[in-house]
Amino acid sequence: MTQLPTRRGLLFGAAAVSAGAVLAGCTSNDSDDEPAANDQPAADDKPGKAVTIGFAGPQADHGWLNAINDNAKSRAKKYSDVTLEITEGSNDTAQQIGQIETLINKKVDVLVILPADGKALTQVGLKAMRAGIPVINLDRIFNSPQAYRCWIGGDNYGMGLNAGHYIGEKLKGKSDARVIELAGLDNLELTQQRTKGFDDALKNYPNVKKVARQAAEFTVESGQAKMAQLLQAQSKFDALWNHDDDQGVGALRAIEQAGRDDFLMVGGAGALSAFQAIKKDDGVLKATVLYPPTMAASAIDLARALGQSKGVGGLAEFEIPASITLYSAVVDKTNVDQYMSTGFK
Amino acid sequence: MTQHASPPRDDTGKVPSAGQPPVWRGLFAHADVRTLSLLGVLAALILVGGITKPDEFLDTRNLQLVLTQASVIGVVTVGMTFVIMSGGIDLSVGAIVALASVWATTVATQEYGFGGILLTAVLVGLGCGLVNGLLIAYGGMVPFIATLAMLASARGLALQITDGKTQIVTVDSVLDLGLRDAYVLGIPPLVMVFAVVTVIGWLVLNRTTFGRRTVAVGGNAEAARLAGIDVRRQRLYLYLLSGLCCGIAAFLLIILSGSGQNTNGNLYELDAIAAAIIGGTLLSGGRGTITGSVLGVLIFTTITNIFALNNLQSDVQQIAKGAIIVAAVLVQRRTASTT
């Protein structure tokens, strides 16, 4: 009985928020902090049925996750028919489960979940699906396909693969080429996948040999520390792949401190500072392999299409796909301008 | 002096020379044995490094590298040693380094240049230390809880300031200090700061009333109070000192990494405590040396260096690190008890 006023309040609030969103959408289209990316909606841009999307992610304690939130928010703002209910991010599994349960109780139309830990949050994904709320699982995958309607995320193996191929091609014709790898946090499966892809790609180039690998922790501080050691360990090498542009800030600092410039460096993820360095082209950093945070914007689009029972424009099917793996494009001097606006700080 | 007044209390029970009358002299003798055993461990590590990677390890550049990488955590450990010796603990050091480093690298602070960054880092460190000290000394909070609360709040505030973004430093006068051109007689400026902090720490601990009061408070706070020491004020000063060290360390880290990030100083509290313990500082207070702590830091940094040079991965590194902590403490206990 007591639900009635609450729900009415919610609907009214939702209407008010979406009205606000329309106004904001009109004024903020050309502001520069909005990640531009590809503006085309997944379904169509005709206003449809109003959709309330619940969004739950981890604590945005570093650049990439922060960009995930920004992308989700600014994409939702574009649509007058979308209301975004975004939770305070949390890295605590229990807390995130609680936040998602709150969103389920609020009866949002679609859930977009980037779990702090995919395996640990599978149950709450299942719970939402059983309650009739379709889940878009963003990036960190749940244990069971029953826990989500659609998974969209990056390709860690492909990231390593593309980095390896780029480096292999650049070192073509060079005999006994030496390559080193500055990996991310070794506790994470994604780091192993990236390394596997990198190694597999390098196997195609018999002249190239990986001579050293050290794992940093995705932080500037650890990137500087590990890179300094790698530089001391390897007095001569031809190329370096660094898994993450955030730790790359530290790695570049170590390279500058050691006064080295006799190799080419490829980064990972797609930070703004990396794009700027690639564009300037006055240092070792020549390219970076994307792990695009724009995936959060795409997830919002997919959630909207799902809520309005539409498929993806340009695809023949009437429904959105069950799984989408994004491509880890290599950004170098030739195409960096196109990606500049998607770079995160 | 105060030792005669002390009844056998649980937190002093582990002093090995309890039965011998000239207490201060006995402590120094033991400190020396401990220091020697630490030097032995370090020598063994250097031998391992020299045999496995002679060219890369036994190299001036590598010595500069090891000392530079040790300087940030080294400065933190000096402050931590004082706090632990007084019977306290400071779990917030990593978080204070993070907060100080991001506060000092905001766009607004960077406008004030070198001085602004340095001053902000030091003041933030002191401010956090002041809060810790007041809560513990005058608020009656247990150090573990008070500094744990500071850990949480300072990390939270650091995240709020940065919004999770990496703040890149653009002030050249700060950045240049991390480059080879700034080395004086081959010594990096960071290492000089580390050395100065170590020497001052040693002098304060061994040659001043402040140092003796710290030991007395840690050995037996009640006896220290009866002997006329203002225990509360002493505790306040000690957490201020730890905060100051964190502020200095944050400035060094800004120079080293050319940026401020809220993830800075991750698990520094554990590294600093581990280094102090390996160095022979008693976790219950009353005993410890700056030399030991600094050797502890150098041992850890050297291990990391040797492992990286030999391209061993983090899993092996972590296992070996744990084993070496246990080994070092066992060796020390052996040598300490046989004299």
Interface residues (C-beta under 8 A of the other chain):
Chain A: Q59 A60 D61 H62 G63 L65 N66 D186 V211 A212 R213 Q214 A215 E217 F218 T219 V220 E221 S222 G223 Q224 A225 K226 A228 Q229 L230 Q232 A233 S235 D246 V249 G250 R253 E256 Q257 A258 G259 A271 S273 F344 K345
Chain B: K53 D55 E56 D59 R61 N62 L65 T68 Q69 L159 D163 G164 K165 T166 I168 G178 L179 R180 L253 L256 S257 G258 S259 Q261 N262 T263 N264 G265 N266 T304 N305 A308 L309 N310 N311 Q313 S314 D315
